[in-house]
Amino acid sequence: MTQEANLQEGLRIDPAQVCNDIVAFIRREVQRLGKRGVVIGLSGGLDSSTCAYLCVRALGREHVLALILPERDSDPLNVAHARRMAEELQLPLKTVDLSPILAQIGLYDLAPATIAGNRAAIETGVRWLMRLTGVPSAFSQGLAYVYNERRALWQRLVQRFLWRYAGRIQAFVFAKVRLRMLILYYYAALHDSLVVGTTDKSEWSIGFYDKYGDGASDIALLKHLYKTQIRELARYLGLPEPIISKPSSGDLAAGLPNEVVIGLSYEQLDAILYGLEQGLSEQEIAAQLGVGQKAIRAVQQAMQTEKARDVLPLHL
């Protein structure tokens, strides 16, 4: 067995046992908190679809309310996949178009549809940021820009001269994910239900979520599982292969895949995170995976920034 295979092998799970554990967890917590069921936002992606399957197994479809929350920049394929999941599971379904609210607060003025829908241009911007910082992860640098107390020279320059653009990107992203969560909690209150969190361990570990958006929930089902492990679980549950194999995306603009922003495939990211969890050095992980140490340091930086963000809100 190769060194890389050793890391990948360490990520293997027993999907039947994992499924049973999560199903028992859902039942226990819904009963303990005296709720009628759960509310879940269906994005059409791997994580939310897997959570929907698990919730139905745990509670029955009549106790799982699904919400689809499209807006102007949503990828039609993701919306179609979300509807497919709701239909296959025969879930009670609400579709709420967020576009009017986002338009009213002026969000679409920040980025016209011709820009927000231009994936090639967005990917060019991501590559430009990587060249500017010399780090192979636009996300780790963006997170550091927002939450680090000690900013690098390029971050100080952006704050001084380019805040108009950086602030627009920040507002564009945060407003969307936080509005989604507001709608989920609204319907959870109406239906005396818990909000299901769908963020996985890969994204939790590096802070690839918004604490007050997709990171807010009552019951987090996948926080202990890496993305590659969730794919294994999804196949066990019988999810459609197009959803399992589709690149994961926050679906904020042009269907931009998360891996483009992170700068690593989820297979690489999960192996790096697992290697760090096992106490391996940068050099050992780099040798096993064939990735540069800069990429591993970018993951570590994101993990450190996430810890700094986790202390919010600040208080005396």
Secondary structure, DSSP 4 states (H G I P E B T S, - for coil): --HHHHHHHHT---HHHHHHHHHHHHHHHHHHTT-SEEEEE--SSHHHHHHHHHHHHHH-GGGEEEEE---TT--HHHHHHHHHHHHHHT--EEE---HHHHHHTTHHHHS-HHHHT-HHHHHHHHHHHHHHHT-S-HHHHHHHHHH-SS--HHHHHHHHHSHHHHHHHHHHHHHHHHHHHHHHHHHHHHTTEEEEE---HHHHHHT-S-TTTTT--SEESSTTS-HHHHHHHHHHHT--HHHHHSPPB--SSTT-BHHHHHSS-HHHHHHHHHHHHTT--HHHHHHHHT--HHHHHHHHHHHHHHHHHHTPSP--
